[in-house]
Amino acid sequence: MLDSHQITYEEFNELTGENNALFTRVMQQFNQMIKTLKLKMELSKGYSKSEEIQFESLIYVLDYLDHPYDIDYDNLKQINPEDLIAYSMVIVYCMLKQRKKVTNKKLSRILPNFNCDIARTMFDYMLDIIPEDIEKNELKSYMLIED
């Protein structure tokens, strides 16, 4: 969602196979994450009308403000550890998008219970859901490789 800017229930259902109630709940949780991390983004809800079939579809649109991937790292210390774990991939993705130095050592200072095994698993999951590749450079820092 951070890169696609919008999603309809039909797209969500096609990706996950889940129902409309879960779609609404996930979007509410996503909006809460935006607020908790103080991302410079706004999520709005609307309806899209289909001309051909004459039906309305629920749609969520993500609007970016200036520097949407900026995160206040001092604010992260105030966030509940369970939320930090839940938001960890988004936090790391934002760091990568800003071309920040992303190392296991730095992540272990930000994220609770973070270690090399968790990093490996997290980056494997991230590669399944983001359009870019992630590589480690000669400084043992992770970086995005965009096509």
C-alpha positions in Angstrom: 0.0 0.0 0.0 2.9 2.4 0.7 3.8 2.4 -3.0 0.4 1.7 -4.7 -1.5 4.7 -3.4 -4.9 3.0 -3.5 -6.6 -0.3 -3.0 -10.1 -1.5 -3.5 -11.8 -4.3 -1.6 -11.8 -6.4 -4.9 -7.9 -6.0 -5.1 -7.6 -6.9 -1.4 -9.8 -9.9 -1.8 -7.9 -11.1 -4.9 -4.6 -10.8 -3.0 -5.7 -12.3 0.3 -9.0 -14.1 -0.2 -10.4 -12.3 2.8 -13.8 -10.7 3.3 -14.9 -7.0 3.4 -15.0 -6.8 7.2 -11.3 -7.8 7.4 -10.5 -5.3 4.7 -12.0 -2.5 6.7 -10.2 -3.6 9.9 -6.9 -3.9 8.1 -7.3 -0.4 6.7 -8.1 0.9 10.1 -5.0 -0.7 11.5 -3.0 0.7 8.6 -4.3 4.2 9.4 -3.4 3.7 13.1 0.1 2.7 12.1 0.5 5.9 10.0 -0.6 8.0 13.0 1.6 6.0 15.5 4.7 6.2 13.3 3.8 9.9 12.5 4.3 9.2 8.8 3.6 12.1 6.5 0.7 10.3 4.7 -3.1 10.4 4.9 -5.4 7.5 4.3 -8.9 8.4 3.1 -11.9 6.2 2.4 -14.2 6.6 -0.6 -16.2 4.7 -3.2 -15.4 4.0 -6.8 -18.2 3.6 -9.3 -17.9 1.2 -12.2 -19.5 2.4 -15.4 -19.9 -1.0 -17.0 -21.5 -3.0 -14.1 -23.2 -0.2 -12.2 -21.8 -0.9 -8.7 -19.9 1.0 -6.1 -16.6 -0.4 -4.7 -15.0 0.6 -1.4 -11.6 2.2 -2.0 -8.9 3.5 0.3 -6.5 6.2 -1.1 -3.1 7.0 0.4 -1.9 10.6 -0.2 1.6 11.6 0.5 2.8 14.8 2.0 6.4 16.1 1.8 8.9 13.4 2.6 6.4 10.6 3.2 9.0 8.0 4.4 10.5 10.2 7.1 10.2 8.6 10.6 11.0 10.4 13.8 13.3 7.7 15.4 13.1 9.4 18.8 9.4 8.9 18.7 9.9 5.1 18.2 11.2 4.9 21.8 7.7 5.9 23.0 5.9 3.3 21.0 4.6 0.0 22.6 7.2 -2.8 21.9 4.4 -5.0 20.4 3.5 -2.3 18.0 7.1 -1.8 17.0 7.4 -5.5 16.2 4.2 -5.3 14.2 5.4 -2.2 12.3 9.0 -3.4 11.9 8.9 -4.1 8.1 7.3 -0.7 7.5 9.9 1.0 9.6 12.7 -0.8 7.8 11.1 -0.1 4.4 10.9 3.6 5.2 14.6 3.6 6.2 15.5 1.9 3.0 13.4 4.3 0.9 15.3 7.2 2.5 18.6 5.5 1.8 19.4 5.5 5.5 22.1 3.1 6.7 20.3 0.0 7.7 22.3 -2.6 9.6 21.4 -5.3 12.0 23.1 -3.4 14.8 21.1 -0.2 14.1 17.9 -2.2 13.8 18.6 -4.0 17.2 18.7 -0.5 18.8 15.3 0.4 17.3 13.4 -2.8 17.4 12.8 -5.1 20.5 14.4 -8.6 20.5 15.9 -8.0 17.0 18.8 -10.3 15.9 20.3 -11.7 12.8 17.8 -14.6 12.5 14.9 -12.2 12.7 16.6 -9.9 10.1 16.9 -12.8 7.7 13.3 -13.8 8.1 12.1 -10.2 7.9 14.0 -9.4 4.7 12.8 -12.7 3.1 9.1 -11.6 3.8 9.8 -8.1 2.6 11.2 -9.4 -0.7 7.8 -11.2 -1.2 5.8 -8.0 -0.9 7.9 -5.0 -2.1 8.7 -4.3 -5.8 12.4 -3.7 -5.2 15.2 -6.1 -4.3 17.2 -5.8 -1.1 21.0 -6.4 -1.0 23.8 -6.0 1.5 26.5 -3.7 0.4 30.2 -3.9 1.3 29.6 -2.0 4.5 27.1 -4.7 5.6 24.3 -2.2 5.3 21.0 -3.2 3.5 19.9 -1.2 0.5 17.1 -1.2 -2.0 17.9 -2.1 -5.6 15.3 -0.5 -7.9 14.7 -1.7 -11.4 
